[in-house]
């Protein structure tokens, strides 16, 4: 019920925005923007044209309001809405953002405007943003925030609470990070532990010293896994020398999980990994998807070539052609199922190299059982439609389906594990690559079995 109401409200809001934009009723639109949650504004903006997006953003009345909207936008939309904004205006927006959000905004600009905006920030912000921009894309360093709270391990509980009270506006204080005299991370304390401890105790006496932390080079997907596994609200980021640098907060982790899931789904569908493909122009989308279609096309050509090699068999026994789509269909299906299951297991940590052999054996076993079931079923059907006219066709079809499903399940399980082993994204295995390979192998198996059984 809540979902339906929410959807209805968003739909009404979108219609209102469209009507006011057509009428150029900008004053009324500004009033609605002030009353609408920024996340809802961002959601609606994604459905409008690029020019309408810029218009809506320009009508946000203050830099603070613009900053709240921009926090909810993806990089391509940020780049678009800032297109007509001056460096001075962008700098005003950045000044009310956290440093990691400042880095996201500035990274979306062209080089000339980027330098101009950085030059208008204060020295501290400029230094921190440049530091974040220097880290690899999709790493812990690139998404961490510097706004956090640290204290020396010699500080007392009472002193710590007094220091906390001096920063009531800091909404990033989930834990208290404890450092030594060399600024190295030595412990962490929850706020609950802090306020319930004896006021005269020092932090080193109540802190947790067993700390899970990421380095600046840690992949953002690994950060998300750590946060999910240990139910953290934030994860500290340290240098290789264990010097404390910042934290990755739960809201950024949610964004990472969404981005990584989107990439995996797109790659599994065989359309690349660009999460913003819906926002691309028709020509750009076609260009990005063409290589993936080419992979399927080459697979189809290879399958056709194999069929042409055995065309003498089809000329002598035309009924063999009727079962080619069945062989390809069931083999491709189970290959994709196995690949998807293993990719998901790798993503969640339930599959790794230590248990890879057992996972592969299980998938091959599943392929064998299903192969027997569907081999008997389709083999029996082939015998029913051909009768005694074609001796052995049922055996050919049954064995081909059994063998094809076993091989396809094995390939579907092995390929993503090997891709992961060599540092590639295993999600690409469930796209055209596994299905194409399985189609080719399935057709080859079918004709080889037919040539042996039917002696053609």
C-alpha positions as CSV (number, residue, x, y, z in Angstrom):
1,X,0.0,0.0,0.0
2,X,2.8,2.4,0.9
3,X,4.6,1.6,-2.3
4,X,1.5,2.4,-4.4
5,X,1.0,5.7,-2.6
6,X,4.6,6.6,-3.0
7,X,4.5,5.8,-6.8
8,X,1.3,7.8,-7.1
9,X,2.8,10.9,-5.4
10,X,5.9,10.7,-7.5
11,X,3.8,10.4,-10.7
12,X,1.7,13.5,-9.6
13,X,4.9,15.4,-8.8
14,X,6.4,14.5,-12.2
15,X,3.3,15.7,-14.0
16,X,3.3,18.9,-12.0
17,X,6.9,19.6,-12.9
18,X,6.2,18.9,-16.6
19,X,3.2,21.3,-16.6
20,X,5.1,24.1,-14.9
21,X,8.1,23.7,-17.2
22,X,5.9,23.9,-20.3
23,X,4.3,27.1,-18.9
24,X,7.7,28.5,-17.8
25,X,6.2,29.0,-14.4
26,X,9.6,29.2,-12.8
27,X,8.5,30.9,-9.6
28,X,5.9,28.2,-8.8
29,X,8.4,25.5,-9.7
30,X,10.9,27.0,-7.2
31,X,8.3,27.0,-4.4
32,X,7.6,23.3,-5.1
33,X,11.3,22.5,-5.1
34,X,11.6,24.0,-1.7
35,X,8.9,21.7,-0.4
36,X,10.1,18.6,-2.1
37,X,12.7,16.2,-0.7
38,X,15.9,16.4,-2.7
39,X,15.9,12.6,-3.3
40,X,12.5,12.9,-4.9
41,X,13.7,15.9,-7.0
42,X,16.7,13.8,-8.2
43,X,14.4,10.8,-9.0
44,X,12.1,13.0,-11.1
45,X,15.0,14.8,-12.9
46,X,16.3,11.5,-14.3
47,X,13.1,11.2,-16.4
48,X,13.5,14.7,-18.0
49,X,15.5,15.9,-21.0
50,X,19.0,17.3,-20.4
51,X,17.8,20.9,-20.9
52,X,14.9,20.4,-18.5
53,X,17.3,19.0,-15.9
54,X,19.5,22.1,-16.1
55,X,16.4,24.3,-15.8
56,X,15.2,22.5,-12.7
57,X,18.6,22.6,-11.1
58,X,19.0,26.3,-11.9
59,X,15.7,27.1,-10.1
60,X,17.0,25.6,-6.8
61,X,17.2,28.9,-4.8
62,X,20.4,28.5,-2.7
63,X,23.8,26.8,-3.0
64,X,22.8,24.7,0.0
65,X,19.6,23.5,-1.8
66,X,21.6,22.7,-4.9
67,X,24.1,20.8,-2.9
68,X,21.4,18.6,-1.4
69,X,20.1,17.8,-4.8
70,X,23.5,17.2,-6.4
71,X,24.3,14.7,-3.6
72,X,21.4,12.5,-4.9
73,X,22.5,12.6,-8.6
74,X,24.7,10.3,-10.6
75,X,27.9,11.5,-12.3
76,X,26.4,12.0,-15.8
77,X,23.5,14.1,-14.4
78,X,26.0,16.1,-12.3
79,X,28.0,16.8,-15.4
80,X,24.9,17.9,-17.2
81,X,23.3,20.2,-14.6
82,X,26.6,22.0,-13.9
83,X,27.1,22.6,-17.6
84,X,25.8,26.2,-17.4
85,X,27.0,26.9,-13.9
86,X,30.0,29.3,-13.4
87,X,33.1,28.1,-11.5
88,X,32.1,30.5,-8.7
89,X,28.6,29.1,-8.4
90,X,30.0,25.5,-8.4
91,X,32.5,26.5,-5.7
92,X,29.7,27.8,-3.5
93,X,27.9,24.5,-3.9
94,X,31.1,22.6,-3.0
95,X,31.7,24.6,0.1
96,X,28.6,23.0,1.8
97,X,29.5,19.5,0.7
98,X,31.7,16.9,2.4
99,X,35.0,16.4,0.8
100,X,34.1,13.1,-0.9
101,X,31.1,14.7,-2.5
102,X,33.2,17.7,-3.5
103,X,35.5,15.3,-5.3
104,X,32.6,13.6,-7.1
105,X,31.3,17.0,-8.3
106,X,34.7,18.3,-9.4
107,X,35.6,15.0,-11.1
108,X,32.6,15.5,-13.4
109,X,33.9,18.8,-14.7
110,X,36.2,19.4,-17.7
111,X,39.8,20.1,-16.9
112,X,39.6,23.9,-17.3
113,X,36.5,24.3,-15.1
114,X,38.0,21.8,-12.6
115,X,41.0,23.9,-12.0
116,X,38.9,27.1,-11.8
117,X,36.7,25.5,-9.1
118,X,39.6,24.1,-7.1
119,X,41.2,27.5,-7.1
120,X,38.1,29.0,-5.4
121,X,38.1,26.5,-2.5
122,X,40.0,27.2,0.7
123,X,43.4,25.6,0.9
124,X,42.3,22.8,3.3
125,X,39.4,21.7,1.1
126,X,41.5,22.0,-2.1
127,X,44.2,19.8,-0.6
128,X,41.7,17.1,0.6
129,X,39.8,17.0,-2.7
130,X,43.0,16.7,-4.7
131,X,44.0,13.8,-2.4
132,X,40.8,12.0,-3.1
133,X,41.0,12.6,-6.8
134,X,44.5,11.1,-6.8
135,X,43.2,7.7,-5.7
136,X,42.2,5.0,-8.2
137,X,38.6,5.0,-9.4
138,X,36.2,2.7,-7.4
139,X,38.7,2.4,-4.6
140,X,38.2,3.0,-0.9
141,X,40.3,6.1,-1.1
142,X,38.1,7.7,-3.8
143,X,34.9,7.3,-1.8
144,X,36.1,8.0,1.7
145,X,35.1,11.1,3.6
146,X,37.6,13.1,5.7
147,X,35.0,14.5,8.0
148,X,35.2,12.3,11.0
149,X,36.3,12.4,14.6
150,X,39.6,11.1,16.1
151,X,41.3,11.4,19.5
152,X,44.6,10.4,21.0
153,X,44.5,7.1,23.1
154,X,45.7,9.0,26.2
155,X,42.5,11.2,26.2
156,X,40.1,10.5,29.1
157,X,36.4,9.6,28.5
158,X,35.3,12.9,30.1
159,X,37.6,14.9,27.8
160,X,36.4,12.9,24.8
161,X,32.7,13.7,25.5
162,X,33.6,17.4,25.9
163,X,35.4,17.4,22.5
164,X,32.4,15.7,20.9
165,X,30.1,18.4,22.1
166,X,32.2,21.0,20.3
167,X,31.1,19.5,16.9
168,X,27.3,19.0,17.1
169,X,26.9,19.6,13.4
170,X,29.1,16.6,12.4
171,X,26.7,13.9,11.2
172,X,29.5,11.5,10.3
173,X,30.4,10.5,13.9
174,X,29.4,6.9,14.1
175,X,32.4,5.7,16.0
176,X,35.3,7.3,17.8
177,X,38.6,6.4,16.2
178,X,41.6,6.3,18.5
179,X,45.1,7.2,17.3
180,X,48.6,7.0,18.8
181,X,51.1,9.8,18.8
182,X,52.1,9.0,15.2
183,X,48.5,9.4,13.9
184,X,48.2,5.6,13.4
185,X,44.9,3.9,14.1
186,X,45.2,1.8,17.2
187,X,41.5,1.4,18.3
188,X,37.9,2.2,17.9
189,X,35.1,2.9,20.4
190,X,31.4,3.0,19.9
191,X,29.6,6.0,21.2
192,X,27.6,3.8,23.5
193,X,30.7,2.4,25.1
194,X,32.1,6.0,25.5
195,X,29.1,7.5,27.3
196,X,28.7,4.4,29.6
197,X,32.3,4.2,30.7
198,X,34.0,5.7,33.8
199,X,34.8,9.3,33.0
200,X,38.3,9.1,34.3
201,X,39.3,6.1,32.2
202,X,41.6,6.7,29.2
203,X,40.5,5.7,25.7
204,X,43.3,3.1,25.4
205,X,41.6,1.2,28.3
206,X,38.2,0.9,26.7
207,X,38.9,0.8,23.0
208,X,38.6,-2.2,20.7
209,X,42.0,-3.0,19.3
210,X,40.9,-5.7,16.8
211,X,40.1,-3.4,13.9
212,X,38.9,-4.1,10.4
213,X,40.1,-1.4,8.1
214,X,40.5,-0.8,4.3
215,X,43.5,0.8,2.6
216,X,43.1,3.5,0.0
217,X,43.7,1.0,-2.8
218,X,41.0,-1.5,-1.5
219,X,38.4,-2.0,-4.2
220,X,35.0,-0.4,-3.2
221,X,33.3,-3.8,-3.7
222,X,35.5,-5.3,-1.0
223,X,34.7,-2.4,1.3
224,X,31.0,-3.1,0.7
225,X,31.5,-6.7,1.6
226,X,33.3,-5.9,4.8
227,X,30.6,-3.4,5.9
228,X,27.8,-5.9,5.1
229,X,29.6,-8.8,6.8
230,X,30.3,-7.0,10.1
231,X,27.3,-4.7,10.1
232,X,29.4,-1.5,10.4
233,X,28.0,2.0,10.0
234,X,31.4,3.1,8.8
235,X,34.7,1.6,7.9
236,X,38.1,3.3,8.6
237,X,40.5,3.8,5.8
238,X,44.3,3.8,6.5
239,X,47.5,4.1,4.6
240,X,49.9,1.2,4.1
241,X,51.7,2.4,7.2
242,X,48.3,2.3,9.1
243,X,48.0,6.0,9.3
244,X,44.3,7.0,9.7
245,X,43.0,8.8,6.6
246,X,39.2,8.8,6.7
247,X,36.1,6.6,6.7
248,X,33.7,5.1,4.2
249,X,30.2,5.6,5.5
250,X,27.1,3.3,5.1
251,X,25.4,5.7,2.7
252,X,28.3,5.5,0.3
253,X,28.4,1.7,0.7
254,X,24.7,1.5,-0.3
255,X,25.6,3.5,-3.4
256,X,28.5,1.1,-4.1
257,X,26.3,-2.0,-3.7
258,X,23.7,-0.5,-6.1
259,X,26.4,0.5,-8.7
260,X,28.1,-2.9,-8.5
261,X,24.8,-4.8,-8.8
262,X,23.8,-2.6,-11.8
263,X,27.2,-3.4,-13.5
264,X,26.8,-7.1,-12.9
265,X,23.3,-7.2,-14.2
266,X,24.2,-5.3,-17.4
267,X,27.2,-7.5,-18.0
268,X,25.2,-10.6,-17.4
269,X,22.8,-9.4,-20.0
270,X,25.6,-8.8,-22.4
271,X,25.3,-5.0,-22.8
272,X,28.5,-3.8,-21.2
273,X,28.9,-2.3,-17.7
274,X,28.1,1.4,-18.1
275,X,25.5,2.0,-15.4
276,X,24.2,5.1,-17.2
277,X,23.4,3.4,-20.5
278,X,19.8,4.6,-20.3
279,X,21.0,8.2,-20.3
280,X,23.1,7.8,-23.4
281,X,22.1,8.9,-26.8
282,X,20.8,6.2,-29.2
283,X,24.0,6.3,-31.3
284,X,26.1,5.9,-28.1
285,X,24.1,3.1,-26.8
286,X,24.3,1.3,-30.1
287,X,28.1,1.8,-30.3
288,X,28.5,0.4,-26.7
289,X,26.3,-2.6,-27.3
290,X,27.7,-3.5,-30.7
291,X,30.8,-5.5,-29.5
292,X,28.6,-7.7,-27.3
293,X,26.3,-8.5,-30.2
294,X,29.3,-9.2,-32.3
295,X,30.4,-11.9,-29.8
296,X,27.0,-13.6,-30.2
297,X,27.2,-13.2,-34.0
298,X,30.6,-14.8,-34.2
299,X,29.3,-17.7,-32.0
300,X,26.3,-18.1,-34.4
301,X,28.7,-18.1,-37.4
302,X,30.8,-20.8,-35.7
303,X,27.7,-22.9,-35.0
304,X,26.6,-22.4,-38.6
305,X,30.1,-23.5,-39.8
306,X,29.9,-26.7,-37.7
307,X,26.4,-27.4,-39.1
308,X,27.8,-26.9,-42.7
309,X,30.5,-29.5,-42.0
310,X,27.8,-32.0,-41.3
311,X,25.4,-30.9,-44.0
312,X,25.7,-34.3,-45.6
313,X,24.0,-35.8,-42.5
314,X,21.2,-33.3,-42.8
315,X,20.7,-34.1,-46.5
316,X,20.4,-37.8,-45.6
317,X,18.4,-37.3,-42.5
318,X,16.5,-34.0,-42.4
319,X,14.8,-34.7,-39.1
320,X,18.1,-34.1,-37.3
321,X,17.7,-30.4,-38.0
322,X,14.5,-30.3,-36.1
323,X,16.3,-30.9,-32.8
324,X,19.2,-28.4,-33.2
325,X,17.2,-25.6,-31.4
326,X,16.3,-27.9,-28.6
327,X,20.0,-28.9,-28.0
328,X,21.1,-25.3,-28.1
329,X,18.3,-24.1,-25.9
330,X,18.6,-26.5,-23.0
331,X,22.4,-26.4,-23.0
332,X,22.5,-22.6,-23.1
333,X,19.9,-22.3,-20.4
334,X,21.7,-24.5,-17.9
335,X,25.0,-22.9,-18.7
336,X,23.6,-19.5,-17.9
337,X,22.0,-20.8,-14.7
338,X,25.3,-22.3,-13.4
339,X,27.2,-19.2,-14.4
340,X,24.7,-16.9,-12.7
341,X,24.7,-19.0,-9.5
342,X,28.5,-19.0,-9.3
343,X,28.8,-15.3,-10.1
344,X,26.4,-14.5,-7.3
345,X,28.3,-16.8,-5.0
346,X,31.6,-15.0,-5.8
347,X,30.0,-11.7,-5.2
348,X,28.6,-12.7,-1.8
349,X,31.7,-14.5,-0.7
350,X,30.0,-17.9,-0.6
351,X,32.2,-19.2,-3.5
352,X,36.0,-18.8,-3.5
353,X,39.0,-20.8,-4.7
354,X,39.0,-23.0,-1.6
355,X,35.6,-24.5,-2.4
356,X,35.6,-24.0,-6.2
357,X,36.1,-27.7,-7.0
358,X,33.1,-28.7,-4.9
359,X,30.9,-26.0,-6.5
360,X,31.9,-27.2,-10.0
361,X,31.2,-30.8,-9.1
362,X,27.8,-29.9,-7.7
363,X,26.9,-27.9,-10.9
364,X,28.1,-30.8,-13.1
365,X,26.0,-33.2,-11.0
366,X,23.0,-31.0,-11.4
367,X,23.6,-30.9,-15.2
368,X,23.9,-34.7,-15.2
369,X,20.6,-35.3,-13.3
370,X,18.7,-32.8,-15.4
371,X,20.4,-34.2,-18.5
372,X,19.0,-37.7,-17.7
373,X,15.5,-36.3,-17.1
374,X,15.3,-34.1,-20.2
375,X,17.3,-36.5,-22.3
376,X,14.7,-39.3,-21.6
377,X,11.9,-36.8,-22.2
378,X,13.0,-35.3,-25.4
379,X,14.4,-38.6,-26.7
380,X,11.1,-40.3,-26.0
381,X,9.4,-37.4,-27.8
382,X,11.7,-37.8,-30.8
383,X,10.9,-41.5,-31.0
384,X,7.2,-40.7,-30.8
385,X,7.2,-38.3,-33.8
386,X,9.6,-40.4,-36.0
387,X,8.5,-43.9,-35.0
388,X,10.4,-46.7,-36.6
389,X,11.3,-44.6,-39.7
390,X,14.5,-43.3,-38.1
391,X,16.3,-46.0,-36.0
392,X,18.4,-44.5,-33.2
393,X,17.2,-40.9,-33.4
394,X,15.9,-41.1,-29.8
395,X,19.3,-42.3,-28.6
396,X,21.1,-39.5,-30.5
397,X,18.9,-36.8,-29.0
398,X,18.9,-38.2,-25.5
399,X,22.7,-38.6,-25.3
400,X,23.3,-35.2,-26.9
401,X,21.0,-33.5,-24.4
402,X,22.6,-35.3,-21.5
403,X,26.2,-34.6,-22.6
404,X,25.4,-31.0,-23.6
405,X,23.8,-30.2,-20.3
406,X,26.7,-31.7,-18.3
407,X,29.3,-29.8,-20.4
408,X,27.3,-26.6,-20.3
409,X,26.9,-26.7,-16.5
410,X,30.6,-27.3,-16.1
411,X,31.6,-24.4,-18.4
412,X,29.1,-22.1,-16.7
413,X,30.6,-22.9,-13.3
414,X,34.3,-22.9,-14.3
415,X,34.5,-19.8,-16.5
416,X,33.5,-17.2,-13.8
417,X,35.9,-18.8,-11.3
418,X,38.8,-18.6,-13.7
419,X,37.9,-15.0,-14.7
420,X,37.9,-14.1,-11.0
421,X,41.3,-15.9,-10.5
422,X,42.9,-13.8,-13.2
423,X,41.4,-10.5,-12.0
424,X,38.5,-10.1,-14.5
425,X,34.9,-9.4,-13.5
426,X,33.2,-12.8,-13.5
427,X,29.8,-11.2,-14.4
428,X,30.9,-11.0,-18.1
429,X,30.8,-14.8,-18.2
430,X,27.0,-14.9,-18.0
431,X,26.7,-12.7,-21.1
432,X,27.2,-13.9,-24.6
433,X,30.5,-15.7,-23.9
434,X,29.2,-18.7,-22.0
435,X,26.0,-19.0,-24.0
436,X,27.9,-18.7,-27.3
437,X,30.5,-21.3,-26.2
438,X,27.8,-23.6,-25.0
439,X,25.9,-23.3,-28.3
440,X,28.9,-24.2,-30.4
441,X,29.9,-27.1,-28.2
442,X,26.3,-28.3,-28.0
443,X,25.9,-28.4,-31.8
444,X,29.3,-30.2,-32.2
445,X,28.3,-32.8,-29.6
446,X,25.0,-33.4,-31.3
447,X,26.5,-34.1,-34.7
448,X,29.3,-36.2,-33.4
449,X,26.9,-38.4,-31.4
450,X,24.7,-38.7,-34.5
451,X,27.6,-39.7,-36.7
452,X,28.6,-42.4,-34.3
453,X,25.1,-43.8,-33.5
454,X,23.6,-43.5,-36.9
455,X,26.8,-44.3,-38.8
456,X,26.1,-41.7,-41.4
